[in-house]
Amino acid sequence: VAAAGAARRRRERARLEEAMPEAFGALAVSLGSGYSLPQAMRYVGSHAEEPVRTEFMRVSFAVDCGVPAVEALDAMLGRLRAPGLDLVVLALKVSQRTGAPLGELLAEASRSVGERIELRRRLDVKTSQARM
């Protein structure tokens, strides 16, 4: 039972990690297009896969209901453990306070997570070959 649970958690973590480059890219595009933070989060939520969809929509709805953006982003970070998300949330917080553009930073975060996924795949291939 413990092994099955661990395997399920690994699959969920891998699925989440694979969804993040697309989510960061969509966030960069939407913020670059002039969307507000809640609108950008809603855009990502409507175009992403689970579990990213639910979390980004939750942030959007929370901000629309009057929860401060910083609190909503911190809550998402607590629920969703994804590579690069902590950096993106920090950048969104700074941007909220200063108005700094985030397009290039979010695009770089998307590329970074994509490269991490590719390196993990290569490592899996090499270790599989070594086992054979």
PASEBA-1860 file (N, C-alpha, C; in nm, 3 decimals):
! residues 132
1> VAAAGAAR> 0.083/-0.119/0.000/0.000/0.000/0.000/0.087/0.126/0.000 ~ 0.193/0.123/0.080/0.282/0.240/0.087/0.351/0.263/-0.047 ~ 0.390/0.156/-0.114/0.457/0.168/-0.244/0.361/0.225/-0.349 ~ 0.235/0.182/-0.344/0.135/0.234/-0.439/0.110/0.382/-0.413 ~ 0.105/0.421/-0.287/0.086/0.562/-0.253/0.203/0.648/-0.298 ~ 0.324/0.595/-0.279/0.443/0.669/-0.322/0.447/0.682/-0.474 ~ 0.409/0.577/-0.544/0.407/0.582/-0.691/0.304/0.683/-0.739 ~ 0.188/0.687/-0.674/0.085/0.784/-0.711/0.132/0.927/-0.688
9> RRRERARL> 0.200/0.951/-0.577/0.252/1.085/-0.548/0.357/1.125/-0.651 ~ 0.444/1.030/-0.691/0.544/1.060/-0.794/0.479/1.095/-0.927 ~ 0.373/1.021/-0.964/0.303/1.051/-1.089/0.238/1.189/-1.084 ~ 0.175/1.220/-0.971/0.111/1.352/-0.956/0.214/1.464/-0.961 ~ 0.328/1.442/-0.897/0.434/1.543/-0.898/0.489/1.563/-1.039 ~ 0.506/1.454/-1.113/0.555/1.464/-1.251/0.453/1.534/-1.339 ~ 0.326/1.503/-1.319/0.221/1.569/-1.398/0.217/1.718/-1.369 ~ 0.232/1.754/-1.244/0.234/1.894/-1.205/0.355/1.965/-1.266
17> EEAMPEAF> 0.470/1.901/-1.258/0.591/1.961/-1.311/0.581/1.982/-1.462 ~ 0.519/1.889/-1.532/0.504/1.902/-1.677/0.404/2.010/-1.716 ~ 0.310/2.042/-1.629/0.211/2.144/-1.658/0.262/2.286/-1.632 ~ 0.365/2.301/-1.552/0.410/2.433/-1.512/0.470/2.518/-1.625 ~ 0.551/2.463/-1.718/0.602/2.552/-1.824/0.491/2.617/-1.905 ~ 0.388/2.541/-1.936/0.275/2.597/-2.010/0.203/2.704/-1.928 ~ 0.186/2.678/-1.798/0.119/2.774/-1.712/0.199/2.904/-1.701 ~ 0.329/2.892/-1.683/0.412/3.013/-1.675/0.411/3.089/-1.807
25> GALAVSLG> 0.414/3.018/-1.918/0.408/3.083/-2.048/0.276/3.157/-2.068 ~ 0.166/3.093/-2.031/0.035/3.157/-2.044/0.025/3.277/-1.951 ~ 0.082/3.268/-1.833/0.082/3.380/-1.740/0.161/3.497/-1.797 ~ 0.276/3.468/-1.858/0.358/3.574/-1.919/0.282/3.642/-2.032 ~ 0.217/3.565/-2.116/0.142/3.621/-2.229/0.026/3.707/-2.179 ~ -0.048/3.655/-2.081/-0.165/3.729/-2.035/-0.126/3.858/-1.962 ~ -0.023/3.853/-1.878/0.021/3.975/-1.811/0.082/4.073/-1.911 ~ 0.153/4.021/-2.011/0.210/4.107/-2.115/0.103/4.172/-2.201
33> SGYSLPQA> -0.014/4.110/-2.208/-0.124/4.165/-2.286/-0.202/4.271/-2.211 ~ -0.165/4.294/-2.086/-0.231/4.399/-2.010/-0.337/4.350/-1.914 ~ -0.347/4.219/-1.895/-0.444/4.167/-1.799/-0.399/4.201/-1.658 ~ -0.496/4.216/-1.569/-0.465/4.230/-1.427/-0.428/4.093/-1.373 ~ -0.378/4.087/-1.250/-0.340/3.960/-1.191/-0.457/3.861/-1.184 ~ -0.574/3.902/-1.135/-0.685/3.805/-1.132/-0.726/3.759/-1.271 ~ -0.725/3.850/-1.368/-0.759/3.811/-1.505/-0.656/3.714/-1.562 ~ -0.528/3.740/-1.535/-0.422/3.653/-1.584/-0.432/3.515/-1.519
41> MRYVGSHA> -0.460/3.512/-1.389/-0.476/3.384/-1.321/-0.595/3.307/-1.377 ~ -0.704/3.378/-1.406/-0.822/3.314/-1.464/-0.791/3.260/-1.603 ~ -0.713/3.336/-1.680/-0.674/3.291/-1.815/-0.593/3.162/-1.806 ~ -0.496/3.159/-1.717/-0.414/3.038/-1.700/-0.503/2.923/-1.654 ~ -0.591/2.951/-1.560/-0.680/2.847/-1.510/-0.771/2.790/-1.616 ~ -0.813/2.873/-1.710/-0.903/2.824/-1.814/-0.830/2.748/-1.923 ~ -0.697/2.764/-1.933/-0.622/2.698/-2.039/-0.528/2.588/-1.990 ~ -0.510/2.573/-1.860/-0.415/2.476/-1.807/-0.485/2.345/-1.774
49> EEPVRTEF> -0.403/2.246/-1.740/-0.455/2.116/-1.698/-0.455/2.110/-1.545 ~ -0.526/2.011/-1.493/-0.529/1.991/-1.348/-0.393/1.945/-1.299 ~ -0.351/1.974/-1.182/-0.411/2.051/-1.074/-0.384/2.201/-1.086 ~ -0.311/2.242/-1.189/-0.279/2.383/-1.206/-0.406/2.465/-1.229 ~ -0.499/2.410/-1.306/-0.623/2.481/-1.338/-0.695/2.525/-1.210 ~ -0.718/2.434/-1.121/-0.793/2.462/-0.999/-0.723/2.566/-0.912 ~ -0.594/2.554/-0.897/-0.521/2.646/-0.809/-0.518/2.789/-0.864 ~ -0.496/2.803/-0.994/-0.493/2.938/-1.052/-0.632/3.001/-1.050
57> MRVSFAVD> -0.736/2.921/-1.074/-0.872/2.974/-1.067/-0.906/3.014/-0.923 ~ -0.858/2.936/-0.828/-0.883/2.967/-0.686/-0.822/3.101/-0.648 ~ -0.699/3.128/-0.696/-0.635/3.257/-0.669/-0.716/3.371/-0.732 ~ -0.757/3.351/-0.855/-0.836/3.453/-0.925/-0.964/3.485/-0.850 ~ -1.037/3.382/-0.810/-1.162/3.403/-0.738/-1.139/3.467/-0.601 ~ -1.032/3.427/-0.534/-1.002/3.484/-0.403/-0.974/3.634/-0.414 ~ -0.895/3.673/-0.512/-0.864/3.816/-0.530/-0.990/3.892/-0.569 ~ -1.074/3.832/-0.654/-1.200/3.897/-0.692/-1.293/3.915/-0.573
65> CGVPAVEA> -1.282/3.825/-0.474/-1.368/3.833/-0.354/-1.310/3.922/-0.246 ~ -1.196/3.986/-0.272/-1.141/4.081/-0.177/-1.023/4.033/-0.096 ~ -0.977/3.912/-0.118/-0.858/3.864/-0.048/-0.737/3.934/-0.110 ~ -0.646/3.988/-0.031/-0.528/4.052/-0.089/-0.450/3.953/-0.177 ~ -0.397/4.002/-0.287/-0.326/3.917/-0.383/-0.210/3.843/-0.317 ~ -0.140/3.911/-0.228/-0.026/3.849/-0.161/-0.071/3.727/-0.081 ~ -0.181/3.740/-0.008/-0.232/3.627/0.070/-0.278/3.513/-0.019 ~ -0.346/3.546/-0.129/-0.395/3.443/-0.221/-0.278/3.368/-0.285
73> LDAMLGRL> -0.173/3.442/-0.322/-0.055/3.378/-0.381/0.018/3.291/-0.280 ~ 0.030/3.339/-0.156/0.094/3.259/-0.051/0.015/3.131/-0.024 ~ -0.117/3.140/-0.025/-0.200/3.022/-0.004/-0.180/2.921/-0.117 ~ -0.172/2.971/-0.241/-0.149/2.881/-0.354/-0.013/2.813/-0.341 ~ 0.086/2.888/-0.300/0.220/2.832/-0.283/0.221/2.724/-0.175 ~ 0.142/2.741/-0.072/0.132/2.640/0.033/0.064/2.512/-0.014 ~ -0.032/2.525/-0.105/-0.106/2.408/-0.154/-0.038/2.338/-0.270 ~ 0.033/2.414/-0.351/0.087/2.361/-0.477/0.239/2.367/-0.472
81> RAPGLDLV> 0.303/2.254/-0.458/0.449/2.245/-0.454/0.499/2.212/-0.594 ~ 0.538/2.314/-0.667/0.583/2.296/-0.804/0.717/2.366/-0.823 ~ 0.803/2.310/-0.908/0.933/2.374/-0.930/0.917/2.510/-0.997 ~ 0.986/2.608/-0.943/0.984/2.742/-1.000/0.867/2.827/-0.954 ~ 0.768/2.766/-0.892/0.650/2.842/-0.853/0.682/2.944/-0.744 ~ 0.771/2.909/-0.653/0.806/3.005/-0.547/0.870/3.131/-0.605 ~ 0.954/3.115/-0.707/1.015/3.231/-0.773/0.910/3.315/-0.844 ~ 0.819/3.251/-0.913/0.714/3.323/-0.985/0.622/3.396/-0.889
89> VLALKVSQ> 0.587/3.333/-0.778/0.501/3.399/-0.680/0.572/3.520/-0.620 ~ 0.699/3.505/-0.590/0.775/3.619/-0.538/0.779/3.733/-0.640 ~ 0.801/3.700/-0.766/0.803/3.803/-0.871/0.666/3.870/-0.886 ~ 0.560/3.792/-0.875/0.426/3.850/-0.884/0.399/3.945/-0.768 ~ 0.446/3.909/-0.650/0.430/3.997/-0.534/0.504/4.128/-0.553 ~ 0.628/4.118/-0.599/0.707/4.240/-0.623/0.642/4.325/-0.731 ~ 0.596/4.261/-0.835/0.531/4.333/-0.944/0.403/4.401/-0.896 ~ 0.328/4.335/-0.808/0.207/4.394/-0.753/0.238/4.524/-0.681
97> RTGAPLGE> 0.350/4.527/-0.611/0.385/4.646/-0.533/0.452/4.754/-0.617 ~ 0.532/4.714/-0.717/0.611/4.811/-0.791/0.561/4.838/-0.932 ~ 0.484/4.746/-0.988/0.436/4.763/-1.124/0.537/4.721/-1.229 ~ 0.641/4.650/-1.188/0.746/4.607/-1.281/0.692/4.502/-1.378 ~ 0.735/4.508/-1.505/0.691/4.408/-1.603/0.755/4.271/-1.575 ~ 0.680/4.166/-1.601/0.726/4.032/-1.568/0.741/3.940/-1.687 ~ 0.715/3.986/-1.805/0.714/3.899/-1.923/0.839/3.816/-1.938 ~ 0.954/3.879/-1.933/1.080/3.807/-1.954/1.110/3.711/-1.839
105> LLAEASRS> 1.081/3.752/-1.717/1.106/3.664/-1.603/1.019/3.539/-1.610 ~ 0.892/3.555/-1.644/0.803/3.440/-1.653/0.841/3.350/-1.770 ~ 0.883/3.408/-1.880/0.929/3.327/-1.993/1.053/3.247/-1.955 ~ 1.143/3.310/-1.880/1.264/3.239/-1.834/1.228/3.127/-1.736 ~ 1.131/3.151/-1.649/1.088/3.046/-1.556/1.028/2.929/-1.633 ~ 0.953/2.958/-1.737/0.896/2.852/-1.821/1.005/2.770/-1.888 ~ 1.105/2.839/-1.943/1.217/2.768/-2.008/1.295/2.685/-1.906 ~ 1.317/2.739/-1.789/1.393/2.669/-1.686/1.324/2.540/-1.643
113> VGERIELR> 1.195/2.547/-1.620/1.121/2.427/-1.579/1.117/2.326/-1.694 ~ 1.103/2.375/-1.817/1.106/2.285/-1.933/1.239/2.213/-1.947 ~ 1.347/2.284/-1.923/1.480/2.222/-1.929/1.496/2.119/-1.817 ~ 1.442/2.148/-1.702/1.450/2.053/-1.590/1.378/1.922/-1.625 ~ 1.262/1.935/-1.688/1.187/1.817/-1.729/1.267/1.736/-1.831 ~ 1.327/1.804/-1.926/1.406/1.735/-2.029/1.526/1.664/-1.967 ~ 1.593/1.728/-1.873/1.707/1.664/-1.806/1.662/1.542/-1.726 ~ 1.548/1.550/-1.662/1.497/1.435/-1.587/1.466/1.319/-1.682
121> RRLDVKTS> 1.410/1.349/-1.798/1.382/1.244/-1.896/1.511/1.178/-1.944 ~ 1.611/1.259/-1.972/1.740/1.204/-2.015/1.800/1.115/-1.908 ~ 1.791/1.159/-1.783/1.843/1.080/-1.672/1.769/0.947/-1.661 ~ 1.637/0.949/-1.676/1.560/0.825/-1.672/1.602/0.730/-1.783 ~ 1.625/0.784/-1.903/1.669/0.701/-2.015/1.805/0.639/-1.985 ~ 1.897/0.719/-1.936/2.032/0.668/-1.908/2.031/0.562/-1.799 ~ 1.952/0.584/-1.694/1.950/0.485/-1.587/1.880/0.357/-1.634 ~ 1.780/0.370/-1.719/1.714/0.252/-1.775/1.810/0.173/-1.862
129> QARM> 1.888/0.243/-1.941/1.987/0.177/-2.026/2.092/0.107/-1.942 ~ 2.133/0.169/-1.835/2.235/0.109/-1.749/2.180/-0.017/-1.681 ~ 2.053/-0.014/-1.642/1.993/-0.132/-1.580/1.982/-0.249/-1.677 ~ 1.956/-0.217/-1.803/1.945/-0.324/-1.904/2.081/-0.386/-1.928
END
